[in-house]
Amino acid sequence: MLKIYNTLTRKKEPFETLEPGIVKMYVCGPTVYSDAHVGHAMSVLVFDIIRRYLEYKGYQVRHVMNFTDVDDKIIDRANKLGVDPFELAENYIQEFKNQLEALNVLPATANPRATQTMEQIIQMVQGLIDKGYAYPAPNGDVYFRVTKDEDYGKLSGRRLEDMQAGARIEVDDNKEHPMDFALWKAAKPGEPAWDSPWGKGRPGWHIECSAMNLHELGEQIDIHGGGNDLIFPHHENEIAQSECYTGKPFARYWVHNGMLQLGGEKMSKSLGNLVTIKEFLSTHEGDVMRMLILNGNYRSPLTFTDETIASAERALERLKSALRPAAAGAAGIPQDQAQALEQRARDTRAAFESAMDDDFNTAAALAALFDLVRAINSARDADASGEQIQPAQETLRELAGVLGLRLDTQKSGGDADPFVDLLVEIRGELRKQKLWAFSDHIRDRLAELGVVLEDSKDGTAWRWG
């Protein structure tokens, strides 16, 4: 049985959906005001992996990821650049979608935008006012009344009095309570604005997600996801306004990924220590970023360094090594060994599913795949035929695909690749015969041509350097 860690209850819980066979999952997307960085990629990849496994389990997943396309940061950057804020946001949205495709992220079922959900946002704000959970301020803002929500703070585990005592809050005469947050912001000169019952303005950040969620998935959903930096205040405020508006529990499972750290420090625009997705993909294939995430626990911080990237590349090449074809004219291995390989493939699937059922333990799932890699490579080295290793290879490719890995063994050398395969195979035979000088000569000549060989106990993998 699949179990998921729920931030709301702070424990792993059996996964049960609101509707049989259907998963409604909403994941907070980026605020599109600059180039997306690999921290954004981490969150998107985590929930892509979760989605893929749920679909592997037979669920129909309705996956919604929003774009925040009107925000203070977008407006400020557009003003600095002297461009239209909507045009700025649109350019970054399209660029981000292209990068997700390069990372092999499945397209979301829907990508709602704040600017396209204004009617629903205004309706929700008015509904909260009518129920007494929100109030218009004299300056045209509308605020959520936190003292009216008895459960406020339940997601983050914070008490309202502690939040107030520990926060540096500017005095605002428009608010009834210092922790009240804006649902609607009165228009300022030169900013995009929409008509509303409270005057021209635009929505606050938190209400956008609640309204988009409600519009796309309904009053209740199965999974709400995002980075753990969103737990407070964003998700705390989302759960408050959504449940006060509908009178129903909002999300059954709150799932949060850890932060990506560059040299032990959280990666963020404010710190200026960013590696953009564009920069990463200019020197690495998308599977490397995915492998980096798969090697860890999605809820824990992820260290992003040259060393961890190199480790992910090596792990990826090890997986690919098992997909190399059997030697031409291979005599085959004894039937009992072939049957043992088939059993290893079945055992791998069982171990893979057991790991993923335990709160998406991708590191353990990968370990199961590497056991199969060793078995396949050992069988090939023992002269197994293509027919004997193909079923195990298909299992490996299928399960790797569940994690979103493409394992594309076709390198960038085009027509030269088959010749490299042949030379690597010949070198392998030379090494078996302990003709080290000849095998080293092939390795060195290939290196001069830009081919990197990586020898391991599982065999030799190669890539264009």
N, C-alpha and C positions, 0 to 999 in steps of 0.2 A: 504493500500500500504506500502511495506517495504521501510524504509528510513535508510540510513547508514551515519554515520559521516565520512566525507572525510578530511583527514589531509591536502590534497593539497588545498582545498577551504575553510577549517576551518568552515564547516557547514554541517548539515544533508541534504542529497540529496535523491530524489527518486531513487530506485535501478532499473537500466535498463541495461541489458546485451548486449554485442556486437552481440551475436547470440541468437535468441529466444530459451529459455529453457535451455541454456548451460551457466555454469559459469566456467571461467578459473581463478583459484586462485593459486597464488604462495606465499609461506610463507618461510621466511628465517629460516633455521634450524641451529643446533649447529655446532660450531667448535669442533671437537671430539679429545680433547687432555687430558681430565680427566673426572671423574665421573660427570654425569649431575646432576644439583641441582633442587630444587623445583621451582626456577625462570624459568628454561627451561620448566618445566612441566606446569607452568601457561600459557605461550605463546602457547604451543601446545594444551592445553585444550581449550583455548579461541577460537582458529580457528577450533578445532574439533566441538565445540558447534555451531559456525557459519555455518560450513559445514552441520551439521546435520539438522539445521533449514532450510537451503536452499533446502536440499533434501526433507524435509517434505513439503516444498512449491511447490515441483514438479520439481525443477531444476535438471539437470544432472551436477554434480560438478566434474570437473577435477582438482584435488588438488595435487599440486606439492610442496614437501618440500625437500630441498637439504641437503646434508652433505658437509661441508667444510673439506676435508680430506687431504689438503696440505696447510700448513700455518706456519708462524714463531713459533707460540706457540707449534704446534705439533712437529716440528723439534727440538726445544729447549728441550721439555720434553723427547722426544725419546733419544736425546743425553745424557741427565742426567741419564736416566734409562739404557742406553746402549742397546737399542732395535731398530729394524727397524721401521721407522716412519709410513710406510704403515701398518705394523702389529699392531702397537699401535692404529692407527685410526680405523682399522677394528674391533678390540676387543671392542672399545668404541661404535662403531656403532651398533654392535649386542647387546650389553648390553642395549643401549638406546632403541632399538626396543622392547626388552623384557619388559622393564619398561613401554613403551607406551601401550603394550598389557595389562599389569596389571592395567593400568589407564583407560582401555576401550576406547582407542583412535582408531578410524577407520584408517586402513592402508592408507597411501597416494596413490594416483594413480601412482605416480612415485617419487622415491628418487634419483635424479641424484647426481653424485659426481663430484667434480672438476677434479679429475684425469682421469675420464672417458669422459670428455668433452673437452679435450685439443685441438683437431682439430678445434672445433667450437670457442674456446677461441682465438686461434691464428688467425683464419679467421676474427674474429670480431676486434681484435687489428689492423690487417692489413687494414681492411676496414676503421677504424677511421683515420689511417695514410693517406690513399688515399684521404679521404675527407677533410684533413687538420685539423682535430680535435685532432690529436695526433702526436707525434714526437719521433723518436729514439734519445736517448742521447749518448754521446761519450762512456759512461761506459757500454753500452749494455742494460740499462733500456729503457722502453718506457713510456712516460708520456702523460696524457690527458691535453689538452690545455684549461684551464678553461676560459680564456679571449675570446675564440672563441665562447663559448656558452652564448648567450645573456640572457638566462633564468636561468643560474646557480644560485642556492639559492632559487628557487621558492617553493620548498617543505618545507624547514626549515624556510623560511621567512628571510633569512640572505642575506645581500648584500656583494659582493665580497670584497669591500674596508673595510667593518667592520670586516669581517673574518680575513683579513690580519693584520689589526691594533690590533685586540684582541688576535691573536694567537702567541704562542711562537714557532717560526719556525726556525729550524737550517738552516744556509746558505748552499745551495746546488748548486754548479756551474753547475750541470747537468740539472737544471730546468730553464725554461724561466721565470716562475712566482712561487713565494713561495707556492701558493696553488695548483699548478699542482699535480696530484696524479698518482701513478704508475699503469700502466696497465700490465706491464711485468717487472720482476725483473731479472737482470743478475745473473747467477749461482755463488754461493760461494762454496768454498771447502767443501766437505762432505755433501752437501745438494742434495736432489732430483732435477733433472733438465731434461728438455725436449728440443729437437732441435727446433729452430725457425729461421725465416729470420734474426733475430737480434742477433743470437748466443744462446747458451744454457742458459736456465733460467726457471722460473716458473711464473705463473700468479699472479697479484695482487688480493687482496681479492674482490674488487668491481666488476671487470670484470667477475669473475667466475659466480656470480649470474646472471648477464645480459646474458651471453652466455647460461647458463643452462636454463634460462627462455625462451629465444628465441628458443632454440632447442626443448624444451618440449611443449611449448604453442603457439609459433608464435610471431609475431611482436607486437601484442596488447593483453592485458589481462584485465579482469574485476576487480579483486582484487589483490592487492599486500599487504601482511601483515608481521607483525613482532613486536617486542618490540619497545617502543618509544625511547629507547636508540639508535636505528639504524637509526632514521630519519636523523641525521647528524653525520658522513659524509657518512655512507654506502648507505642509500637510496637516498640521494641527488646525490651521484656520479653515482648510478645505473641509475637514471632517466636521468641524463645528457648524459652519454655515450650511453644509449639505444636509446634515441630520436635523438641524433646526428647521430647515425649509421643508423637508419631506416627512419628518417624524419617524423615519426608519433608519436602521443601521446602514451605513454607507457602503463600506468595503469589508468583505469577510476576512481577507488577508492583506496586510500591509507588508510589502516586500521591499527592502532597501539594500542597494549595493554599497560597498565601501568606496572610499575615495582613492584615486590614483595619486601616488606620491612620486615626485621627482627628486631623487637624492634625499629621501626621508622627509620631504616637505610637501604639503598639499599643493597640487597644481591648481593655479587659479589666475584669472586675468589681473586681479588686483595686485598679486605678488609679482606678476611679470615673468613667471617661470613656466611658460607654456611651450608645448610642442604641438603644433597643429596637425590635424589628420592629414592635410595636404603634404606637409613636410615628411611625415612618417611614410606615407604611401609612395613618396618619390624615391625611397631607398629600400623599402620592404614590401613584400606581398601582403595582402590583407590577412591571410591565414596566420601570419606571425603575430599580429595583434590579438587575434582570437586565441591562439595557443597560449599567449602570455596570460590571458584571463583564465583560460581553462586550467592552467597549472596551479591556480590558487583557489581560495574560498571566496565566493562572490560577495560575502558580507564583510570581508576583511579588507584592510588597506592593501593596495597593490603597488609594489615598488617598480618604478619604471627607470631602468638604467641600461647602459650598454651591455652589462653582464646579463641581466635578466632577458633582454631582447635576444642576445646571442644564445642563451640557453633555450629560449622558445624556438629559435631557428633550428637548433640541433635536434630538438624533440620532433619538430615537424619533418625534418629529413629522415629521422628514424622511422616515422610512420610511413613515409613515402617509400622507404627502402623495401618494405614488404610487398609493394605493388609491382615490383620489377618482374618481368616475365621469367618463366623457367628457362633454363639453358636449352638452346636448340638441340634437338635429338636426345634429350634427357631420357635415361632408361627407365626412370620411375623408382619409387621406394616400395618396400614390402607392404602388403595389404594391411597388416596390423598397424604399421606406422601411419599409413594414410587414414585409417579409421581413428587413430589417436588424434590426428590433426582435425578431423571433423568434430570429434568430441571437444577438443580445445575451443573450436569456434562456438559450439553450443554453450560451453561453460563461460566463454567470454561474454556472450549476450546476457546470460543470467547475472554475471557479476556486474556488468555495465548497468543493467536495469536496477539492481539492488543499490548501487552507488547513487544513481540519479534519483531514485525514490527517497533517498535520505537527504532531503533539502538540496537537491541538485549538486551532489558532491562530484564535481567534474574532475577533480584531481584523482579520486579513486576510480572514476570511470575511465580516465586516460590510462591509469595503471593496468586496468584489465585489457585495454587495447594493446599496450606494449607487450603484455604476455603473449598475445596472439601474434604480434609482429615477430617476436623471437621464435615462436613455433613455425611460422611460415618461412622465415629465413633459414632456420635449421633444416627444414624439409627441402628447401631449394638447394642448399649446400650439399644435401645428401643425395642429390640428383632426382628430386621429385619432378614429375611431369607437370605440364601446365594444367592438365585435367585434374590432377590431384590437389594442386594448391589453389585453383580458381575459386572453389566454394568458400574457403577461408578468406581469400582476398575480397570476395564480394561481401562477406560479413563485415570485414574491417572497413571497407568503403562505406557500407550502409550506416554503421554505427558512428563512424567519423562524420558522416553527413548529418546525423541527428544533432551533432554538436556544431554543425555549420561549417565544418572543414571541407574544402574542396579536394585537397590532396592531389592537385594537378601535377602529375609527373612529367608533363610536357614542358620543358624548359624554354628559355628564350632563344635557343640557338636554331630553331626552325629545322631546316633540312639536315643540319649537322648532328642533331640529337641521336639518331640511330647509330651513327658512327661512333659517337662517344659511348653509347651503351655497349657497342661491340668491344671497344678498347678497354672499358672497365671490366667486361667479362673476361677478356684475354688476360688482363692484369691479375684478376682473381685466380685464374688457372696457374699463372706464373708464381703467385704467392703460395699456392698449395704445394707447388714443386720446389719451394724455397729458392727460387731464382730471383733473389732480392734485387740484384743490380738491374735486371731487365724491368722488373715491376716498378722500381723507383724511377727508371728512365721514362716510362710511360706517364707516371704521376707528374714528373717535372715538366714534361713536354705539354701535357694537358694544362698544367698550371700556367704555362706561358701563353696558352691560347685562351685563358680566362675560365678554365674549368676547375672548380674546387672539389677535391675528393675528401670524403670524411669516412675513415675506417672505424668500425666498431665491432663488437662481438656479434652484432646482428648482420654484419656484412658491410659493403661499401655503398655509400650514397654519394651522389654528385649533384652539383648545381653550377650554374653560370655565376661567376663572381662579379 
